[in-house]
Amino acid sequence: MYSCHHILLCLFLCNMILEVMCQLTLQPSEQSQIYVYAYSWTPGFCHGQNYPGCVEPLPYWTTNFTIHGLWPQYATNGYPSTCTSEPFDASIPQQIGENKMIQYWPDVQYDVTSASYNSFWQHEWTKHGTCSGLSQLDYFSQALDLTNRIPTPSVLYDSIGKNVSANALRIGFGGANYVALQCTNQILTGAYNCWEQKNNIPSAQIECPLSVVKEDTCIKTDDIIVLSLHPL
């Protein structure tokens, strides 16, 4: 006969297995989500590159973070990707204002007259926007609105063409738990911060999950190189 100890152990193991199975079968739409808002620092991205937008940048790109993307993210770890097959609507830039899209969310790899210029926006919609629960117009509009809610920190403005303390820049974004800076060989290329979402709308900046904070790549030293970029 089985002892009480054996029965309790079996019940415990069965419960553990059920919990694991529930986690594995949980659908993305049922998992708590936030947004990661990804900025790009064009002077750093353009370092060593000869892209059209690097050669002839708009003045705004030389002194401000631009948008990389607005990415739905699970509140604990990981992110959903390509959630529907809805194709990118090429009329969205015109509906929002193409000049506005180019200024705040540029693709410096192409000339603005190129037929491929929409490809970056198309990629962001397909991979990330389709998981937002928003219409295309709302998705791109919300991302553009966020760039004014937390603008480029003043400590960065004051450090263009110089070095800046990584910790000082993190404080400019709210603190070390609120941002993951992005560097290549300590050259600033971008930043991620995190947003609570209500009804699929980014509502308030929040502390980032540890999985996002760990994506900080400006950690070799406290000195970050903030490159400048000058139009020809």
Backbone bond lengths (Angstrom), bond angles and torsions (degrees), N, CA, C in turn:
res aa  C-N    CA-C-N  psi(-1)  N-CA   C-N-CA  omega(-1)  CA-C   N-CA-C  phi
1 M - - - 1.459 - - 1.528 109.95 -
2 Y 1.334 114.91 148.14 1.456 119.59 178.13 1.518 110.57 -77.62
3 S 1.311 115.91 138.30 1.452 120.36 177.33 1.519 109.74 -78.58
4 C 1.332 116.28 165.44 1.470 121.92 176.65 1.518 110.63 -59.43
5 H 1.348 115.38 -36.06 1.473 119.90 179.55 1.524 111.09 -61.41
6 H 1.355 115.82 -44.45 1.465 119.81 -179.88 1.523 111.42 -64.18
7 I 1.313 117.39 -39.66 1.468 121.67 -179.38 1.525 110.51 -64.47
8 L 1.342 115.78 -45.11 1.469 119.76 179.79 1.525 110.89 -63.87
9 L 1.333 116.79 -38.96 1.461 120.76 178.82 1.526 110.49 -63.82
10 C 1.323 116.76 -42.41 1.468 120.24 178.75 1.523 111.14 -63.25
11 L 1.333 115.87 -42.57 1.461 119.44 179.22 1.524 110.82 -62.93
12 F 1.331 116.39 -40.54 1.471 120.91 179.22 1.527 110.80 -62.89
13 L 1.339 116.46 -45.88 1.461 120.37 -179.41 1.523 111.60 -64.91
14 C 1.323 116.18 -39.72 1.473 119.73 178.12 1.516 110.83 -62.55
15 N 1.315 116.72 -40.98 1.466 121.09 178.98 1.522 111.14 -63.74
16 M 1.340 116.20 -41.69 1.460 120.46 178.76 1.526 110.70 -62.83
17 I 1.325 116.85 -42.42 1.463 121.15 179.81 1.516 110.86 -63.44
18 L 1.327 116.99 -41.66 1.466 120.67 178.92 1.532 111.04 -63.32
19 E 1.326 117.35 -39.87 1.468 120.64 179.33 1.522 110.84 -63.76
20 V 1.327 116.01 -43.22 1.464 120.02 178.84 1.521 110.32 -63.34
21 M 1.333 116.93 -43.89 1.462 120.58 -179.69 1.516 111.17 -62.76
22 C 1.333 117.74 -37.78 1.464 121.52 178.61 1.521 110.32 -64.89
23 Q 1.325 116.16 -40.89 1.468 119.47 179.85 1.517 110.92 -65.86
24 L 1.350 115.81 -39.23 1.461 119.60 -178.18 1.513 112.10 -70.31
25 T 1.332 117.10 -30.28 1.460 120.13 -176.98 1.519 112.79 -94.31
26 L 1.327 117.91 -2.91 1.461 120.40 -179.59 1.521 110.20 -64.36
27 Q 1.288 117.63 125.76 1.448 122.37 -178.29 1.522 110.41 -75.53
28 P 1.358 117.22 147.96 1.462 120.07 -179.82 1.517 113.61 -52.43
29 S 1.328 117.17 -39.34 1.458 120.85 -177.17 1.526 111.84 -66.55
30 E 1.377 116.94 -18.36 1.451 120.35 -178.18 1.525 111.96 -94.10
31 Q 1.341 117.19 -6.41 1.452 120.52 -179.74 1.531 109.99 -90.55
32 S 1.329 114.84 143.44 1.459 120.28 179.64 1.522 109.72 -63.20
33 Q 1.336 116.09 131.52 1.457 120.40 -176.97 1.526 111.21 -124.23
34 I 1.328 113.90 150.80 1.453 123.09 170.62 1.526 106.53 -125.70
35 Y 1.325 116.03 -173.04 1.462 120.22 171.62 1.521 109.41 -119.45
36 V 1.311 115.77 140.69 1.462 122.22 164.64 1.523 106.63 -102.20
37 Y 1.322 115.18 125.93 1.466 120.76 178.90 1.522 107.12 -103.85
38 A 1.307 116.12 117.34 1.465 121.40 -173.93 1.523 110.65 -104.26
39 Y 1.341 114.73 122.65 1.457 122.01 176.26 1.533 109.60 -98.41
40 S 1.313 115.33 155.66 1.469 121.36 172.81 1.522 108.93 -123.22
41 W 1.347 116.14 136.66 1.468 121.07 173.20 1.522 106.47 -101.56
42 T 1.332 116.75 101.09 1.459 122.28 -171.38 1.528 113.39 -57.76
43 P 1.337 120.61 -42.80 1.473 118.63 179.01 1.523 112.88 -57.42
44 G 1.324 117.70 -37.76 1.459 120.68 178.05 1.513 111.91 -73.64
45 F 1.336 116.83 -41.78 1.458 120.72 178.20 1.520 110.89 -61.01
46 C 1.329 116.22 -34.77 1.464 121.31 -175.87 1.525 113.28 -82.63
47 H 1.324 117.63 -5.27 1.463 119.99 -177.60 1.532 111.36 -57.06
48 G 1.320 115.50 120.31 1.461 121.00 179.57 1.512 114.33 77.15
49 Q 1.324 117.93 6.05 1.462 121.98 -179.02 1.527 110.91 -107.28
50 N 1.311 115.01 157.28 1.463 120.62 -179.43 1.528 110.75 -124.02
51 Y 1.336 115.41 32.98 1.455 120.02 -179.90 1.529 109.88 -66.74
52 P 1.340 117.24 153.27 1.471 119.66 -179.70 1.529 113.58 -53.38
53 G 1.339 117.08 -43.38 1.457 119.84 -179.44 1.514 113.61 -72.00
54 C 1.319 117.23 -17.16 1.463 121.16 176.10 1.528 110.42 -83.34
55 V 1.305 114.73 -32.99 1.467 120.08 -179.94 1.526 110.69 -76.69
56 E 1.330 116.66 -39.73 1.462 121.60 179.88 1.529 109.73 -128.02
57 P 1.328 118.18 71.12 1.467 120.83 -178.09 1.518 112.33 -76.02
58 L 1.323 115.44 152.04 1.460 119.23 169.15 1.528 108.41 -70.02
59 P 1.328 118.50 147.56 1.473 120.08 179.05 1.522 113.43 -53.46
60 Y 1.340 117.37 -37.23 1.466 120.81 -179.21 1.519 111.74 -58.33
61 W 1.340 116.83 -38.82 1.461 120.32 -176.73 1.520 112.56 -66.75
62 T 1.320 117.05 -21.42 1.465 120.71 -175.47 1.525 113.16 -84.12
63 T 1.335 116.91 -12.70 1.474 119.70 -175.81 1.525 113.53 -131.63
64 N 1.314 118.20 0.62 1.463 121.33 -176.74 1.525 111.42 -136.99
65 F 1.327 115.42 148.94 1.453 118.89 166.94 1.526 108.80 -63.27
66 T 1.313 115.82 141.69 1.466 120.95 171.02 1.533 107.80 -110.41
67 I 1.312 116.14 173.98 1.466 120.91 -175.82 1.524 110.69 -85.99
68 H 1.309 115.47 132.10 1.460 120.24 167.61 1.524 109.00 -95.39
69 G 1.335 116.37 -48.84 1.456 117.78 178.28 1.514 112.96 -178.60
70 L 1.315 115.21 167.48 1.465 124.28 174.57 1.525 105.93 -118.01
71 W 1.346 116.04 110.59 1.450 121.12 -166.76 1.528 112.14 -116.98
72 P 1.331 118.33 115.23 1.462 119.53 170.73 1.532 109.64 -58.63
73 Q 1.310 115.78 137.51 1.469 121.79 -175.62 1.519 108.37 -140.56
74 Y 1.336 117.48 139.70 1.458 119.22 173.74 1.521 109.05 -68.26
75 A 1.317 115.96 143.40 1.468 121.06 -173.52 1.520 112.81 -65.80
76 T 1.328 117.50 -18.06 1.461 119.97 179.87 1.525 111.13 -103.41
77 N 1.318 116.85 -57.01 1.467 119.80 -176.20 1.523 109.71 -164.16
78 G 1.332 116.09 143.06 1.454 120.24 176.39 1.522 112.86 83.84
79 Y 1.323 115.49 178.10 1.458 120.30 -177.95 1.524 110.46 -153.19
80 P 1.332 117.13 152.65 1.464 120.03 174.57 1.526 109.88 -78.45
81 S 1.296 116.28 159.24 1.462 119.84 -177.61 1.521 110.27 -150.04
82 T 1.342 115.88 137.34 1.469 123.32 175.35 1.523 109.66 47.48
83 C 1.327 115.85 67.49 1.462 121.59 -172.60 1.529 114.20 -83.71
84 T 1.320 117.97 -21.26 1.466 121.15 176.45 1.523 108.56 -137.87
85 S 1.291 115.33 172.65 1.471 120.70 178.47 1.526 112.01 -101.56
86 E 1.345 116.82 14.46 1.461 120.08 -178.89 1.527 110.55 -63.01
87 P 1.321 118.41 119.73 1.475 119.91 -177.49 1.522 111.96 -73.87
88 F 1.312 115.14 154.93 1.463 121.42 177.16 1.521 110.13 -62.81
89 D 1.327 115.68 134.95 1.460 122.38 178.67 1.523 108.10 -92.17
90 A 1.315 116.70 108.12 1.465 121.71 -174.98 1.522 113.18 -67.01
91 S 1.341 117.24 -8.64 1.463 119.34 178.83 1.531 112.23 -86.42
92 I 1.340 117.37 -9.67 1.459 120.86 -177.16 1.527 112.46 -58.32
93 P 1.340 119.88 -47.62 1.472 118.75 178.82 1.527 113.13 -56.06
94 Q 1.327 116.29 -37.65 1.464 119.12 178.57 1.524 111.06 -69.98
95 Q 1.340 117.00 -38.03 1.462 119.85 179.10 1.532 111.42 -64.23
96 I 1.311 116.85 -38.81 1.465 121.17 -179.69 1.518 111.08 -80.02
97 G 1.316 115.79 -36.54 1.462 123.20 -173.44 1.518 108.19 121.01
98 E 1.315 116.31 107.26 1.458 119.72 -174.01 1.526 112.10 -61.82
99 N 1.324 117.45 -38.17 1.465 120.10 179.09 1.531 110.93 -62.94
100 K 1.326 116.19 -37.48 1.463 120.66 178.31 1.525 110.40 -66.25
101 M 1.317 116.59 -44.15 1.464 121.02 178.49 1.529 110.88 -61.13
102 I 1.319 116.59 -43.62 1.467 120.51 -177.75 1.523 110.86 -67.54
103 Q 1.329 117.27 -38.26 1.460 119.39 -179.05 1.525 111.88 -67.75
104 Y 1.331 117.11 -46.96 1.464 120.42 -172.49 1.530 114.06 -93.90
105 W 1.330 117.57 -22.22 1.470 121.16 -174.95 1.530 108.87 -137.05
106 P 1.322 117.66 61.64 1.463 120.42 -172.28 1.532 113.37 -81.84
107 D 1.310 114.94 161.46 1.463 122.25 167.57 1.522 106.91 -119.91
108 V 1.323 116.02 95.95 1.470 120.07 -173.18 1.515 112.41 -71.10
109 Q 1.328 116.97 -8.38 1.471 119.03 -178.67 1.528 112.30 -74.12
110 Y 1.340 116.95 -14.78 1.461 120.19 -178.38 1.524 110.65 -127.20
111 D 1.301 115.72 151.84 1.457 120.65 169.52 1.527 107.92 -68.58
112 V 1.315 116.78 146.34 1.469 120.12 -175.98 1.523 112.28 -63.26
113 T 1.329 117.66 -18.24 1.465 120.55 178.85 1.529 112.08 -88.82
114 S 1.329 117.11 -4.09 1.461 120.78 -176.55 1.522 111.36 -70.47
115 A 1.325 116.13 143.64 1.464 121.47 176.42 1.524 111.28 -66.90
116 S 1.339 116.90 -16.51 1.465 121.60 -179.14 1.524 112.99 -91.88
117 Y 1.334 117.69 1.82 1.466 119.21 -173.07 1.534 112.23 -61.49
118 N 1.330 116.59 -31.42 1.469 120.12 -179.39 1.528 113.14 -72.95
119 S 1.339 117.85 -10.01 1.462 120.19 -170.17 1.527 112.86 -62.57
120 F 1.333 117.97 -33.08 1.466 121.21 178.26 1.524 110.14 -66.80
121 W 1.320 117.07 -47.54 1.467 121.01 178.42 1.524 110.27 -63.09
122 Q 1.324 115.76 -39.43 1.463 120.07 177.95 1.531 110.39 -60.83
123 H 1.322 116.62 -43.86 1.465 121.03 178.81 1.531 111.07 -61.44
124 E 1.338 116.52 -46.09 1.463 119.82 -178.00 1.526 111.10 -63.90
125 W 1.337 116.98 -39.50 1.460 119.28 177.50 1.521 110.88 -65.72
126 T 1.320 117.58 -48.03 1.461 121.66 -174.95 1.524 111.68 -63.52
127 K 1.320 116.89 -46.39 1.472 120.15 -175.89 1.524 112.47 -79.69
128 H 1.324 117.48 -41.04 1.461 120.68 -172.05 1.532 113.93 -113.34
129 G 1.317 116.49 -45.89 1.461 119.79 -175.69 1.512 113.92 -61.16
130 T 1.333 116.62 -33.55 1.465 119.67 -179.59 1.522 112.06 -67.53
131 C 1.321 117.64 -11.90 1.466 121.54 178.57 1.524 112.36 -102.33
132 S 1.332 117.15 4.21 1.463 121.03 -174.92 1.523 113.68 -85.67
133 G 1.318 116.81 -20.96 1.456 120.19 -174.43 1.516 113.07 78.81
134 L 1.345 116.60 4.66 1.462 121.78 -179.30 1.528 110.65 -102.80
135 S 1.330 115.25 157.44 1.453 119.32 169.48 1.524 108.00 -67.93
136 Q 1.310 117.01 164.00 1.463 119.81 -179.86 1.530 111.22 -62.20
137 L 1.306 116.23 -42.31 1.457 119.49 -179.80 1.526 110.48 -62.02
138 D 1.330 116.79 -43.78 1.464 120.43 179.89 1.519 111.55 -68.56
139 Y 1.319 117.17 -38.73 1.466 120.50 -179.07 1.529 110.88 -60.58
140 F 1.307 116.94 -51.39 1.469 119.99 -178.49 1.525 111.15 -69.52
141 S 1.314 117.13 -36.01 1.467 120.35 179.30 1.523 111.51 -66.17
142 Q 1.331 116.89 -41.28 1.464 120.36 178.88 1.524 111.21 -64.08
143 A 1.309 116.91 -40.69 1.468 120.34 178.35 1.523 110.62 -62.62
144 L 1.307 116.99 -41.88 1.465 121.13 179.11 1.526 110.99 -66.07
145 D 1.321 117.22 -37.78 1.470 120.14 179.48 1.529 111.75 -63.12
146 L 1.332 116.76 -36.15 1.460 119.97 -176.70 1.521 112.80 -65.28
147 T 1.324 116.93 -27.63 1.459 118.96 -177.37 1.520 111.47 -64.78
148 N 1.328 117.31 -22.22 1.466 120.89 177.10 1.522 112.77 -93.07
149 R 1.338 117.09 -17.97 1.459 119.89 -178.86 1.525 111.64 -77.29
150 I 1.330 116.61 -35.53 1.467 120.44 171.55 1.519 106.60 -130.56
151 P 1.332 117.04 87.21 1.463 120.30 -177.91 1.525 111.68 -71.95
152 T 1.310 115.78 176.64 1.457 121.45 178.16 1.533 109.79 -56.02
153 P 1.335 118.43 124.84 1.478 120.42 -178.09 1.533 111.60 -60.11
154 S 1.323 115.55 143.37 1.465 120.34 -177.97 1.523 111.92 -61.39
155 V 1.351 116.79 -30.63 1.462 119.17 179.75 1.525 111.13 -62.70
156 L 1.319 116.70 -27.25 1.460 119.48 177.23 1.527 110.74 -76.81
157 Y 1.342 116.66 -43.42 1.467 120.08 175.79 1.528 110.94 -51.20
158 D 1.316 115.51 -43.89 1.461 121.13 -174.97 1.524 112.78 -74.76
159 S 1.331 117.06 -7.84 1.468 120.26 -174.29 1.524 113.24 -115.69
160 I 1.327 117.98 6.49 1.462 120.20 -178.59 1.525 109.80 -62.14
161 G 1.316 115.33 127.64 1.461 121.02 -177.32 1.516 112.77 84.12
162 K 1.345 116.91 5.95 1.470 121.65 -178.77 1.531 108.60 -131.53
163 N 1.303 114.79 -165.06 1.458 121.83 171.92 1.524 108.60 -104.59
164 V 1.332 115.11 153.76 1.462 120.21 176.81 1.519 108.19 -136.99
165 S 1.312 116.34 150.37 1.458 120.86 175.66 1.530 109.55 -69.68
166 A 1.317 115.88 129.00 1.464 119.93 177.92 1.523 110.73 -59.63
167 N 1.315 116.71 -40.58 1.467 119.56 -179.75 1.521 111.37 -66.63
168 A 1.333 116.72 -37.63 1.467 119.58 177.92 1.529 110.50 -63.84
169 L 1.323 116.71 -38.85 1.463 119.99 179.29 1.528 110.42 -69.65
170 R 1.314 116.52 -37.97 1.472 119.09 176.70 1.532 110.52 -62.36
171 I 1.326 116.29 -41.25 1.463 120.10 177.08 1.522 110.51 -61.74
172 G 1.327 116.75 -35.59 1.461 121.08 177.58 1.518 113.00 -61.84
173 F 1.342 116.08 -22.84 1.463 121.34 177.76 1.528 112.12 -97.44
174 G 1.332 117.07 1.27 1.458 119.99 179.49 1.508 114.23 118.02
175 G 1.325 117.64 -13.52 1.463 120.67 -179.89 1.512 111.64 130.30
176 A 1.340 115.39 166.58 1.462 121.14 -173.80 1.522 113.61 -60.12
177 N 1.334 117.66 -27.06 1.467 120.05 -179.11 1.526 112.92 -87.54
178 Y 1.318 115.83 -0.78 1.469 119.85 -176.47 1.526 113.49 -107.64
179 V 1.320 117.86 0.30 1.462 119.31 -175.47 1.518 110.04 -155.10
180 A 1.316 115.44 149.47 1.462 122.37 170.49 1.521 106.59 -122.48
181 L 1.325 116.16 106.54 1.461 120.23 -179.57 1.528 110.27 -73.10
182 Q 1.328 115.40 151.10 1.457 121.32 -178.81 1.522 110.12 -119.64
183 C 1.313 115.98 124.57 1.459 121.93 -179.98 1.522 110.70 -135.14
184 T 1.319 115.56 154.52 1.458 123.68 166.59 1.519 106.49 -121.70
185 N 1.325 116.42 112.21 1.473 121.11 -175.74 1.529 111.08 53.91
186 Q 1.321 115.55 43.19 1.470 124.49 179.06 1.530 113.62 67.91
187 I 1.314 117.64 8.76 1.468 121.97 172.68 1.527 107.57 -89.95
188 L 1.321 117.09 121.93 1.459 120.97 -177.61 1.521 111.49 -63.28
189 T 1.337 115.77 129.93 1.467 120.57 177.44 1.529 112.69 -125.07
190 G 1.345 117.39 -14.28 1.460 118.06 -179.24 1.514 112.06 173.12
191 A 1.323 115.72 -168.78 1.464 122.29 -179.75 1.522 109.26 -162.16
192 Y 1.336 116.07 151.28 1.457 122.65 174.07 1.528 108.17 -119.15
193 N 1.328 117.21 135.01 1.461 119.32 164.97 1.524 109.40 -130.17
194 C 1.325 116.98 174.86 1.460 120.40 -167.29 1.523 111.33 -126.36
195 W 1.331 114.42 147.08 1.454 120.99 -174.72 1.524 111.05 -135.13
196 E 1.316 114.53 134.97 1.460 120.52 168.46 1.522 108.07 -67.25
197 Q 1.326 116.60 149.89 1.461 118.61 175.84 1.516 109.76 -126.45
198 K 1.326 114.53 139.76 1.457 122.12 175.18 1.518 107.79 -127.39
199 N 1.319 115.35 122.49 1.469 120.46 -176.30 1.526 110.44 54.89
200 N 1.321 115.03 38.61 1.477 123.82 177.12 1.528 114.04 74.14
201 I 1.331 117.92 3.42 1.460 122.22 -179.08 1.529 109.54 -101.34
202 P 1.337 119.33 130.30 1.470 119.90 174.37 1.525 109.30 -60.54
203 S 1.335 116.87 123.98 1.467 119.41 -171.36 1.519 113.99 -111.86
204 A 1.337 118.12 -38.00 1.466 120.45 -177.20 1.518 109.13 -158.60
205 Q 1.336 115.89 143.98 1.452 119.09 175.40 1.524 109.51 -67.71
206 I 1.328 116.17 139.36 1.456 122.22 -179.40 1.522 109.26 -133.24
207 E 1.331 115.50 168.46 1.455 119.60 171.94 1.527 108.84 -63.26
208 C 1.311 115.43 142.02 1.458 119.69 -179.97 1.525 110.79 -80.28
209 P 1.329 117.47 147.62 1.464 119.50 172.38 1.523 109.79 -59.17
210 L 1.318 115.82 154.94 1.459 120.59 -179.71 1.528 111.02 -56.51
211 S 1.335 116.90 -33.37 1.467 120.32 -179.52 1.523 111.55 -62.78
212 V 1.344 117.19 -31.45 1.470 120.77 177.81 1.527 110.10 -81.56
213 V 1.332 117.20 -44.40 1.469 120.92 179.58 1.524 110.47 -55.65
214 K 1.332 116.41 -37.02 1.466 120.92 -179.24 1.527 112.81 -68.52
215 E 1.333 116.84 -11.96 1.463 119.94 178.42 1.530 112.52 -82.38
216 D 1.341 116.80 0.31 1.468 121.04 175.98 1.524 108.56 -62.56
217 T 1.329 116.56 123.98 1.470 121.03 -178.05 1.525 112.55 -113.05
218 C 1.338 117.21 13.00 1.466 121.03 178.24 1.527 108.92 -104.01
219 I 1.328 117.00 56.76 1.458 120.80 -167.73 1.523 113.73 -120.08
220 K 1.331 118.02 0.66 1.474 118.74 -178.65 1.522 111.05 -66.11
221 T 1.318 116.46 -42.61 1.467 122.74 175.23 1.521 106.67 -144.13
222 D 1.336 115.94 177.72 1.468 119.15 177.04 1.521 111.66 -83.16
223 D 1.332 118.37 -8.92 1.462 122.11 179.78 1.525 110.74 -88.99
224 I 1.331 115.59 125.22 1.463 121.98 174.38 1.525 108.15 -113.16
225 I 1.314 115.85 136.44 1.458 121.46 178.07 1.528 108.62 -88.68
226 V 1.315 116.75 119.76 1.463 121.68 179.54 1.520 107.51 -105.36
227 L 1.314 115.35 97.24 1.463 119.22 -177.77 1.512 111.23 -72.08
228 S 1.317 115.41 154.63 1.459 121.94 173.24 1.518 108.79 -104.76
229 L 1.315 115.55 164.39 1.460 121.20 179.38 1.520 107.05 -144.17
230 H 1.321 115.91 128.11 1.449 119.53 -175.27 1.521 110.65 -121.43
231 P 1.332 116.74 131.86 1.468 119.81 175.79 1.523 109.95 -60.72
232 L 1.337 114.62 150.33 1.466 119.94 177.49 1.522 109.92 -67.73
